[in-house]
Amino acid sequence: MTAADVVVIGGGVAGLVAAWEAARAGNSVTVLEASDSFGGLVGSNPVAGLALDSGAESFATRGGTVAALIEDLGLASEIVSPSRVPARVHHDGVSRAMPATGVLGIPTDLDAPGLVDVLGEHGLARARRDLDLPVDVTGARPAAGPGAVARGLGPAPAPAGPTLAALVTARMGEAVTDRLLRPVVRGVHSVEPEELAATDLLPGVLDRLARTGSLAAALAEIRAAAPAGSAVQGLRGGIHRLVEALVADLARAGADLRPGTPVTALLPDGGGWLVHAGSARVRAGTVLLACPPHTWRFLDGSSPEATHALVRLAAEWPAPSGVDLVTLVLDATALPEHTRAGVLVAVPGRGAKALTYASAKWDWVAEAAGPDRAVIRLSYAAGIVPGDAAERATLALADAGRLLGITIGADALLDHARVSLTLPRPARAWGMSQHVDAARSTVRSMGSLDVVGTWIAGTGLASVIADARAAGRRISGF
């Protein structure tokens, strides 16, 4: 039996950041992680002798939240910006450049060169109607959206205003929605634009539309108001270095870090908790649940009365989805001439939904790989990538060639690796606000418990880290 002021269940980025804040405040901290390594959706992926990111490979610069943490960890000089490589979208068998001045792929300049190639003449003509439509044409959200009935909670309330898909389709037509908006939102936020309120990703867009008279002009204002510089940044050597720095700092602060230690029971203990993890027992003043509800099997042995609300919360939480990331290291000298750019896929089908050209996007990857190697990462929905390594390589090479517009022979493949990730339902998706509110309310009522993570804070390191730092400060004051 050991004791700690704070026990963190889950050693992903959210759990580590909250633990780091609590340790800095002078608390004794224990972090219990079920897998053999810390980081969760942020990790290292060794391929062909390169240490590459296995999950997140960049962070949004909004709010400066991630950069502030990186500075606190002594890595500010290692922040890097991606190369300005134009993104492309794959539709009807061809990859074409996306509009350079777009917002979420939505064009702000409807006379931009190449836009007709992406949208077609009819699609572009429909998009230009945005300039003449009445400002009240915004798309109507139905009273009950897709999958609106959440088990035990009744119909999901419709948020004010249109969905993102409804707004863009009403103003610019289906071609803009399906060929530009959808692949960006799906690739970046892991959700469809029908499942987001327009103002979730575009705050103030309806007010700007009413004032400027068109969606294109409203988005141009939003783009102009954005801070100068890249919208995303990374770390030289990979985002996984953030996890390594957090673990090292926690160890120096005396935190008890236990990877490979799944929690088997969480029991109320007076005003605190008793945590069972295998043969270990830890008495905790405060517990931080830094793992998503679908992993809360440790509640099965808890007192029904004390944790009933948590059990119900976990049972009603929407199921996660999966993604497979396949990284290819290729012999660059064996590749035909091609455009070295990332590609988003409008209609993935049974193929890759996105391609990241890592050695073109990040200078540090290019330097590590050398001039004779190319590093590419493909993203797939779960259930598509074969388990057999040879079949997997064949699929990934074919998809990479298709999206890049070249033929890649098997002899060009130097190495490849697959990483499978489980992604919680995005917190911004349709109907999720009631689940998030219920979770926040439940843990507040329990006093010595709190929650963090992508599943409740939202997608992306900027959201996760801001929420986790706040939680770390809260649990330090319990």
Phi and psi in degrees as a GROMACS rama.xvg file:
@    title "Ramachandran Plot"
@    xaxis  label "Phi"
@    yaxis  label "Psi"
@TYPE xy
-122.857  172.009  THR-2
-135.116  149.023  ALA-3
-149.257  146.518  ALA-4
-62.2536  -40.8185  ASP-5
-133.182  129.255  VAL-6
-113.661  125.097  VAL-7
-104.575  121.704  VAL-8
-100.003  103.2  ILE-9
119.346  119.655  GLY-10
-109.172  34.6144  GLY-11
-74.8819  -174.735  GLY-12
-57.3949  -43.9773  VAL-13
-60.1564  -47.6145  ALA-14
-63.3174  -41.4111  GLY-15
-65.9455  -41.5982  LEU-16
-66.2685  -44.65  VAL-17
-63.8489  -41.2931  ALA-18
-62.167  -40.0481  ALA-19
-63.0448  -42.7064  TRP-20
-63.7322  -43.4361  GLU-21
-65.4438  -39.3398  ALA-22
-67.1956  -37.7842  ALA-23
-64.0618  -26.6699  ARG-24
-83.3475  1.94924  ALA-25
97.0164  7.66383  GLY-26
-82.9069  148.52  ASN-27
-79.8529  133.14  SER-28
-130.658  135.977  VAL-29
-121.834  130.745  THR-30
-114.42  121.643  VAL-31
-110.477  118.35  LEU-32
-121.546  127.361  GLU-33
-67.8  -38.8707  ALA-34
-80.461  174.814  SER-35
-82.6282  -2.2818  ASP-36
-142.834  155.321  SER-37
-88.5748  161.721  PHE-38
121.491  -28.689  GLY-39
61.4847  -116.534  GLY-40
-79.0922  3.02702  LEU-41
-121.477  116.252  VAL-42
-156.685  177.74  GLY-43
-103.27  140.589  SER-44
-127.919  102.37  ASN-45
-77.3169  122.182  PRO-46
-139.457  122.607  VAL-47
52.4369  38.5854  ALA-48
79.8585  3.35683  GLY-49
-102.593  140.068  LEU-50
-96.0074  99.1553  ALA-51
-107.874  163.828  LEU-52
-72.8461  135.126  ASP-53
-92.3831  -16.3457  SER-54
-134.219  -115.349  GLY-55
-57.9662  136.134  ALA-56
-124.476  5.91446  GLU-57
-158.611  173.241  SER-58
-139.188  148.471  PHE-59
-72.9186  138.227  ALA-60
-83.2131  -7.70883  THR-61
-57.3633  135.814  ARG-62
78.159  -14.4898  GLY-63
68.3495  11.7895  GLY-64
-63.3745  -48.3165  THR-65
-69.8939  -42.7966  VAL-66
-60.6104  -37.1906  ALA-67
-63.6254  -42.4681  ALA-68
-64.8348  -43.1509  LEU-69
-60.1073  -39.3776  ILE-70
-65.2883  -42.4291  GLU-71
-60.749  -28.1998  ASP-72
-90.7792  3.69553  LEU-73
80.8809  21.1102  GLY-74
-115.233  16.9723  LEU-75
-57.9754  -35.923  ALA-76
-70.7508  -11.1578  SER-77
-95.3613  -1.15367  GLU-78
-69.9754  132.453  ILE-79
-130.59  155.921  VAL-80
-105.867  149.282  SER-81
-71.5154  157.031  PRO-82
-66.9221  150.243  SER-83
-83.7029  75.2039  ARG-84
-99.2536  123.547  VAL-85
-63.8105  135.665  PRO-86
-77.5387  155.289  ALA-87
-127.853  158.646  ARG-88
-125.563  137.575  VAL-89
-102.424  121.397  HIS-90
-149.857  139.572  HIS-91
54.6475  37.0494  ASP-92
81.6962  4.92473  GLY-93
-132.406  140.19  VAL-94
-97.7398  124.963  SER-95
-126.448  155.405  ARG-96
-66.7479  137.468  ALA-97
-82.0851  156.833  MET-98
-61.0408  129.538  PRO-99
-68.3384  -23.7102  ALA-100
-102.934  19.9347  THR-101
-78.3392  163.163  GLY-102
-123.072  117.322  VAL-103
56.3665  30.1552  LEU-104
86.2969  -16.5601  GLY-105
-74.0957  125.625  ILE-106
-69.927  139.24  PRO-107
-100.547  -17.4637  THR-108
-119.259  104.657  ASP-109
-79.8101  3.99452  LEU-110
-110.832  13.1338  ASP-111
-62.2705  138.091  ALA-112
-59.1418  137.889  PRO-113
86.9177  -10.0702  GLY-114
-65.1758  -34.9065  LEU-115
-65.8882  -29.9106  VAL-116
-65.6187  -35.1701  ASP-117
-80.0913  -43.8827  VAL-118
-93.7165  -20.076  LEU-119
78.9982  161.689  GLY-120
-62.3432  -43.3943  GLU-121
-65.542  -43.7592  HIS-122
-63.1491  -39.8181  GLY-123
-68.6397  -40.4822  LEU-124
-61.2292  -40.2245  ALA-125
-66.299  -40.2766  ARG-126
-61.6396  -37.2888  ALA-127
-71.0407  -14.6305  ARG-128
-64.504  -20.3626  ARG-129
-53.6263  -32.1894  ASP-130
-71.8433  -19.2117  LEU-131
-115.977  -12.6252  ASP-132
-67.2707  150.168  LEU-133
-59.9078  150.132  PRO-134
-68.0522  -17.5843  VAL-135
-84.0274  2.63001  ASP-136
-83.8037  98.0625  VAL-137
-129.018  -6.66253  THR-138
90.442  130.435  GLY-139
-99.7229  131.868  ALA-140
-85.5751  134.252  ARG-141
-65.8758  160.052  PRO-142
-64.2585  -31.5186  ALA-143
-134.195  122.276  ALA-144
-87.8018  -175.288  GLY-145
-63.1323  127.477  PRO-146
64.1319  31.9163  GLY-147
-71.4621  -24.795  ALA-148
-81.7283  111.34  VAL-149
-95.9476  130.843  ALA-150
-52.2685  122.55  ARG-151
81.5478  -8.27187  GLY-152
-116.308  -3.55405  LEU-153
81.0396  -175.304  GLY-154
-62.6343  141.658  PRO-155
-72.6762  129.062  ALA-156
-66.8992  142.243  PRO-157
-81.5434  121.024  ALA-158
-67.2163  158.723  PRO-159
-63.7034  141.062  ALA-160
88.8734  173.408  GLY-161
-81.4952  164.952  PRO-162
-72.1145  164.091  THR-163
-61.2853  -43.0323  LEU-164
-64.0688  -41.4276  ALA-165
-64.621  -41.3278  ALA-166
-63.2515  -50.3492  LEU-167
-66.792  -40.3383  VAL-168
-65.5334  -41.9491  THR-169
-63.9028  -37.7496  ALA-170
-85.5516  -43.1229  ARG-171
-120.853  -9.28823  MET-172
98.9854  169.386  GLY-173
-69.4307  -30.7171  GLU-174
-62.5834  -42.8098  ALA-175
-64.9491  -42.5878  VAL-176
-62.9685  -49.162  THR-177
-81.6411  -32.7992  ASP-178
-95.7889  -19.1187  ARG-179
-122.491  -57.5557  LEU-180
-65.3354  -51.6828  LEU-181
-58.3107  -50.541  ARG-182
-62.3857  -31.9534  PRO-183
-69.7418  -49.6793  VAL-184
-65.1237  -41.6101  VAL-185
-64.3058  -42.8006  ARG-186
-72.079  -37.2823  GLY-187
-89.5112  -40.8587  VAL-188
-110.807  -0.83787  HIS-189
56.1631  39.2227  SER-190
-152.576  157.628  VAL-191
-87.7703  150.193  GLU-192
-65.395  -18.5178  PRO-193
-69.5697  -16.2111  GLU-194
-102.318  13.4228  GLU-195
-128.243  138.455  LEU-196
-69.6151  143.866  ALA-197
-56.2187  -37.7584  ALA-198
-78.4785  -7.82009  THR-199
-63.0085  -46.533  ASP-200
-101.126  -13.7776  LEU-201
-129.634  70.2462  LEU-202
-56.9234  133.864  PRO-203
78.7829  4.65124  GLY-204
-64.918  -34.5325  VAL-205
-70.5574  -38.6205  LEU-206
-64.5292  -41.3741  ASP-207
-66.6282  -38.7083  ARG-208
-60.9095  -44.1882  LEU-209
-63.0231  -33.7132  ALA-210
-82.7814  -40.5743  ARG-211
-89.7551  -23.1715  THR-212
94.7695  -9.2018  GLY-213
-150.388  154.793  SER-214
-67.6323  -39.2005  LEU-215
-58.0751  -44.6005  ALA-216
-68.7013  -38.1634  ALA-217
-62.2305  -43.0839  ALA-218
-71.2584  -32.2515  LEU-219
-62.0491  -38.4792  ALA-220
-64.5883  -43.8746  GLU-221
-61.5239  -43.0139  ILE-222
-63.7597  -42.1895  ARG-223
-66.5246  -30.8539  ALA-224
-80.5972  -12.2896  ALA-225
-68.8249  147.512  ALA-226
-58.9357  148.151  PRO-227
-65.6844  153.722  ALA-228
100.148  -178.187  GLY-229
-68.7426  143.014  SER-230
-76.0499  -19.3978  ALA-231
-132.074  155.013  VAL-232
-140.758  173.819  GLN-233
-141.829  -168.606  GLY-234
-119.279  136.072  LEU-235
-59.5043  123.973  ARG-236
94.7832  -10.2164  GLY-237
113.959  149.221  GLY-238
-62.317  -24.4538  ILE-239
-60.9626  -16.6861  HIS-240
-65.8184  -25.9174  ARG-241
-62.3829  -43.0072  LEU-242
-63.3761  -45.1736  VAL-243
-59.5074  -40.2427  GLU-244
-68.4684  -40.5102  ALA-245
-63.2604  -45.2341  LEU-246
-62.1925  -43.1425  VAL-247
-63.7286  -42.2375  ALA-248
-66.167  -39.7492  ASP-249
-64.0863  -40.9715  LEU-250
-62.83  -41.7899  ALA-251
-64.4495  -30.407  ARG-252
-80.8961  -2.0143  ALA-253
89.0259  12.703  GLY-254
-67.05  147.805  ALA-255
-92.6087  104.256  ASP-256
-104.218  121.213  LEU-257
-129.303  88.3979  ARG-258
-73.2658  163.176  PRO-259
63.4935  31.3474  GLY-260
-130.583  80.175  THR-261
-69.4042  138.308  PRO-262
-77.6104  133.955  VAL-263
-107.84  -19.5617  THR-264
-158.042  145.265  ALA-265
-129.146  112.503  LEU-266
-121.913  134.152  LEU-267
-59.4582  141.757  PRO-268
-143.854  89.0988  ASP-269
64.6226  -125.255  GLY-270
-89.063  -2.60194  GLY-271
-120.856  -143.319  GLY-272
-142.942  152.124  TRP-273
-113.143  122.061  LEU-274
-109.496  122.802  VAL-275
-99.1248  129.34  HIS-276
-137.645  91.8717  ALA-277
65.347  -127.374  GLY-278
-85.4061  -7.36291  SER-279
-84.6006  147.272  ALA-280
-129.131  127.633  ARG-281
-126.745  123.095  VAL-282
-89.8946  122.57  ARG-283
-117.909  136.477  ALA-284
-71.2493  -39.8752  GLY-285
-137.117  142.601  THR-286
-117.506  135.149  VAL-287
-113.129  116.294  LEU-288
-84.4704  103.447  LEU-289
-109.961  30.8087  ALA-290
-133.934  149.851  CYS-291
-71.0078  157.639  PRO-292
-57.1816  -29.0506  PRO-293
-69.5665  -7.76709  HIS-294
-102.274  4.78066  THR-295
-81.94  42.2519  TRP-296
-66.8127  -18.3377  ARG-297
-67.7854  -10.047  PHE-298
-80.2952  -11.8572  LEU-299
-59.6261  -32.0592  ASP-300
-97.1452  10.738  GLY-301
-83.3053  165.062  SER-302
-63.3408  122.276  SER-303
-56.1438  -39.5576  PRO-304
-67.6228  -42.6254  GLU-305
-73.5001  -32.7942  ALA-306
-119.409  16.8142  THR-307
-55.555  -42.0981  HIS-308
-64.1685  -36.6806  ALA-309
-69.6314  -41.6804  LEU-310
-60.6044  -44.8096  VAL-311
-64.6745  -40.6771  ARG-312
-59.9021  -45.1906  LEU-313
-65.8649  -38.9428  ALA-314
-66.8505  -31.8518  ALA-315
-93.8102  -7.33674  GLU-316
-70.0997  134.13  TRP-317
-57.4773  144.992  PRO-318
-66.4165  149.108  ALA-319
-76.7846  171.304  PRO-320
-120.065  177.783  SER-321
-129.536  156.775  GLY-322
-141.872  142.331  VAL-323
-112.01  130.367  ASP-324
-110.787  123.59  LEU-325
-115.315  117.36  VAL-326
-100.142  131.157  THR-327
-113.359  131.928  LEU-328
-109.216  117.721  VAL-329
-114.877  153.105  LEU-330
-76.9416  106.058  ASP-331
-63.9899  -26.5927  ALA-332
-72.8626  -14.7941  THR-333
-96.6751  4.33502  ALA-334
-99.6709  139.597  LEU-335
-65.2665  166.179  PRO-336
-60.2064  138.205  GLU-337
-161.191  166.121  HIS-338
-82.0206  122.685  THR-339
-90.2889  87.1816  ARG-340
-148.548  154.933  ALA-341
-70.9835  151.738  GLY-342
-133.55  131.005  VAL-343
-104.626  143.138  LEU-344
-106.688  124.571  VAL-345
-68.2151  -43.6844  ALA-346
-130.289  91.121  VAL-347
-66.2728  -35.2739  PRO-348
58.5694  -128.619  GLY-349
-98.5256  20.6871  ARG-350
-113.354  -171.314  GLY-351
-65.6195  144.273  ALA-352
-96.1311  -11.876  LYS-353
-162.551  152.363  ALA-354
-128.312  126.902  LEU-355
-107.754  121.859  THR-356
-90.9255  83.3702  TYR-357
-60.5816  -39.1182  ALA-358
-75.9661  -11.707  SER-359
-94.4994  -30.5849  ALA-360
-78.282  -38.5305  LYS-361
-119.812  122.172  TRP-362
-60.6699  -35.991  ASP-363
-67.0061  -32.313  TRP-364
-68.8468  -43.714  VAL-365
-60.4379  -42.0758  ALA-366
-65.2839  -41.8886  GLU-367
-68.2112  -37.633  ALA-368
-76.5486  -30.8604  ALA-369
86.6794  166.198  GLY-370
-68.9688  -17.3861  PRO-371
-98.4628  7.20935  ASP-372
-129.576  144.937  ARG-373
-118.545  140.019  ALA-374
-118.077  122.694  VAL-375
-130.657  140.088  ILE-376
-123.801  131.294  ARG-377
-110.862  141.816  LEU-378
-111.984  134.531  SER-379
-130.096  146.907  TYR-380
-66.4998  152.51  ALA-381
-60.1552  146.381  ALA-382
92.1564  2.38745  GLY-383
-103.232  -43.8655  ILE-384
-72.0085  126.892  VAL-385
-66.986  152.52  PRO-386
-75.1134  -30.5903  GLY-387
-70.2201  129.881  ASP-388
-62.735  -40.7729  ALA-389
-67.045  -42.2568  ALA-390
-65.6441  -38.6099  GLU-391
-62.9397  -44.1699  ARG-392
-62.8775  -41.0029  ALA-393
-61.809  -45.3327  THR-394
-62.3748  -47.8916  LEU-395
-65.5515  -39.7406  ALA-396
-65.2697  -40.19  LEU-397
-65.562  -42.8214  ALA-398
-66.8889  -42.5965  ASP-399
-61.7027  -43.3343  ALA-400
-63.8863  -42.2687  GLY-401
-61.6601  -43.9888  ARG-402
-74.2015  -28.6213  LEU-403
-90.9162  -9.73778  LEU-404
77.5214  29.1026  GLY-405
-137.305  171.88  ILE-406
-104.866  125.337  THR-407
-110.454  113.839  ILE-408
-75.8895  156.865  GLY-409
-61.4628  -26.4264  ALA-410
-70.0881  -14.5416  ASP-411
-81.1438  -14.631  ALA-412
-81.1717  119.085  LEU-413
-92.5623  -37.0729  LEU-414
-168.579  158.863  ASP-415
-151.671  159.687  HIS-416
-148.552  149.805  ALA-417
-117.738  138.085  ARG-418
-127.091  128.333  VAL-419
-105.926  127.56  SER-420
-120.801  145.025  LEU-421
-103.955  122.456  THR-422
-109.796  122.277  LEU-423
-62.0027  155.374  PRO-424
-56.4782  126.324  ARG-425
-54.6096  133.237  PRO-426
-64.1985  -21.3177  ALA-427
-88.3385  -7.48181  ARG-428
-67.3926  162.997  ALA-429
-51.8561  128.887  TRP-430
80.5048  -3.75138  GLY-431
-79.2341  -22.0667  MET-432
-60.4323  -34.9319  SER-433
-69.1114  -35.1209  GLN-434
-67.6358  -44.5137  HIS-435
-62.7828  -45.0567  VAL-436
-62.4031  -40.2516  ASP-437
-64.4374  -39.8912  ALA-438
-65.5287  -45.0021  ALA-439
-61.4742  -43.8947  ARG-440
-65.1792  -40.7869  SER-441
-62.5269  -47.9525  THR-442
-71.0604  -31.2774  VAL-443
-62.4595  -37.8998  ARG-444
-70.583  -18.0066  SER-445
-92.5549  -11.8304  MET-446
78.4484  -59.3532  GLY-447
-103.76  31.6801  SER-448
-139.961  145.866  LEU-449
-148.425  169.901  ASP-450
-137.006  146.36  VAL-451
-146.967  166.18  VAL-452
131.64  167.633  GLY-453
-55.6571  -35.7727  THR-454
-62.2391  -24.9421  TRP-455
-119.267  -25.243  ILE-456
-90.1132  -23.999  ALA-457
113.289  165.415  GLY-458
-76.0196  140.999  THR-459
103.081  147.263  GLY-460
-63.7262  -32.3366  LEU-461
-61.7705  -43.8247  ALA-462
-70.2083  -45.3105  SER-463
-64.6182  -45.252  VAL-464
-70.5511  -40.331  ILE-465
-60.1202  -45.06  ALA-466
-65.9108  -40.7297  ASP-467
-69.144  -37.7902  ALA-468
-64.9063  -40.0257  ARG-469
-64.9908  -41.2968  ALA-470
-65.048  -39.3498  ALA-471
-60.7177  -37.2919  GLY-472
-72.3777  -35.9641  ARG-473
-64.5414  -49.2502  ARG-474
-67.8248  -21.754  ILE-475
-70.8838  -21.36  SER-476
-98.3894  -2.19103  GLY-477
